[in-house]
C-alpha cells in the first residue's frame, strides 16, 4: 500500500449564530460575542425553552423563488457555505475529472423544517396532499446531493448522521478518501437547521436544555461552570474545501490548515451518558493517526456542551489521555457563544480551530465565572487568549449514541 497523501484545507464557508462569513465569525468569536438569544416569537410561547442560537440568514437574498421551492433551510445553509468555501479556496473544479471530486456532509436531522411542515399539513391542517418536493427537501442526504448537483461532483457522495459528531466523522472520512487516492478533492462539512417547534419539544423531553439566565439570555450556556444548567440548541453550517497538499502547493493556494489526525470510537455504554473510556479512545486514536504525543497539542476545542455529565466526563477523559500535560493545554468550549449546532457543531468548531491557528489566539469559554471543582483545567475563561507558536490543535465531538469523532489540525 502506498503512503497516504497529505490533506489540507484551502477554503472555509460558514453560516452561524456568530455570522454568515468567516471574517464576521472570527471577529465575534474572539471578542466573546454570544449568538444566543430569544426564540422566534411564532412558537416560543408554546415552549418551556425560550432561548436558542439562531442564524440571521435571509434565504431570499441568496436564492430565487424557484430554487427555494426545492431547498429546506438545511440545504440553503449547505449551498451558501459551499459557495464561500470554493471562493476562498480558488480551486478550479474543472481541472479535475468529475469522478475525482467528492462530497461528505454531516447532519443530525436533515430537512427538519420540511418534515415538520409536512406533518402539520396532514395532521393539523387536515390537508390530504403535501408539497411535491417534500421528500427531496426532507431527506438527510438532501444537502450533500444539492452541493454535488450544483458543482457536478461525481465522486463519492456521503451523508454521515451520527448525531453531534456527524460533521467530525464526515470531514475525517473525506480526508481519508483523499489521502488514499479515492478522490482528489472534496467539499466536506456539517449542516443543521433543527429549530422547529417539534424538534425543540423533543429536546425538552430529554431535560438537557439550559435554563435561561435571569440576567442575560446570551449567557445561558455555561460550559464547565458550577452553575451550568444544560445545552442551548443552535443552527448553522460550515463547509470546507479539502485537497492534497501537493495540488494546493502547485497552484499556489493559501493553506488554512493540514488535517493530520482523525480518530473515532463508540463507547457503547449508554445512549445518552458518555463514558470517559470512549471519549479517551477517540482522542488516543487521533493522536496515533497524527503520529503525535499528547504534549504536542497546543489547544483543545472541547465538545463542552454545558450539561452536568458531559463536561465532567470530557474533563476526565482529557486527563486520562494527556496525563500531566492536561494541566498545561488550554481547553475551551465555543458552544458558550454559538450554542450546540448538533450535526454542524464539529464543522463550525473546526472553523474556530482554524481561527486559533491563523491568529495565534485561543477562543474563550464565555460565562465561566463559577468554576466547577470537578472541571479544573485551563478553559480560557471569558476572554480570548493570545499564544505564541501555536502549531497543532485538537477538536473533540462526542455524540448521543456514543459515536465520538476527534480531528487534529496542524498549521503549515
HELIX and SHEET records of a PDB file:
HELIX    1   1 UNK A   22  UNK A   30  1                                   9    
HELIX    2   2 UNK A   41  UNK A   44  1                                   4    
HELIX    3   3 UNK A   59  UNK A   61  5                                   3    
HELIX    4   4 UNK A   65  UNK A   68  1                                   4    
HELIX    5   5 UNK A   73  UNK A   89  1                                  17    
HELIX    6   6 UNK A   93  UNK A   95  5                                   3    
HELIX    7   7 UNK A   98  UNK A  100  5                                   3    
HELIX    8   8 UNK A  112  UNK A  119  1                                   8    
HELIX    9   9 UNK A  120  UNK A  124  3                                   5    
HELIX   10  10 UNK A  134  UNK A  138  1                                   5    
HELIX   11  11 UNK A  142  UNK A  151  1                                  10    
HELIX   12  12 UNK A  163  UNK A  165  5                                   3    
HELIX   13  13 UNK A  166  UNK A  179  1                                  14    
HELIX   14  14 UNK A  197  UNK A  206  1                                  10    
HELIX   15  15 UNK A  217  UNK A  219  5                                   3    
HELIX   16  16 UNK A  245  UNK A  250  1                                   6    
HELIX   17  17 UNK A  276  UNK A  290  1                                  15    
HELIX   18  18 UNK A  294  UNK A  296  5                                   3    
HELIX   19  19 UNK A  308  UNK A  322  1                                  15    
HELIX   20  20 UNK A  323  UNK A  327  5                                   5    
HELIX   21  21 UNK A  335  UNK A  338  1                                   4    
HELIX   22  22 UNK A  342  UNK A  344  5                                   3    
HELIX   23  23 UNK A  345  UNK A  359  1                                  15    
SHEET    1   A10 UNK A 157  UNK A 160  0                                        
SHEET    2   A10 UNK A 101  UNK A 106  1                                        
SHEET    3   A10 UNK A 185  UNK A 192  1                                        
SHEET    4   A10 UNK A 236  UNK A 244 -1                                        
SHEET    5   A10 UNK A   7  UNK A  15 -1                                        
SHEET    6   A10 UNK A 257  UNK A 266 -1                                        
SHEET    7   A10 UNK A 403  UNK A 410 -1                                        
SHEET    8   A10 UNK A 392  UNK A 398 -1                                        
SHEET    9   A10 UNK A 299  UNK A 301  1                                        
SHEET   10   A10 UNK A 330  UNK A 332  1                                        
SHEET    1   B 2 UNK A  36  UNK A  38  0                                        
SHEET    2   B 2 UNK A  51  UNK A  53 -1                                        
SHEET    1   C 2 UNK A 361  UNK A 362  0                                        
SHEET    2   C 2 UNK A 385  UNK A 386 -1                                        
END                                                                             
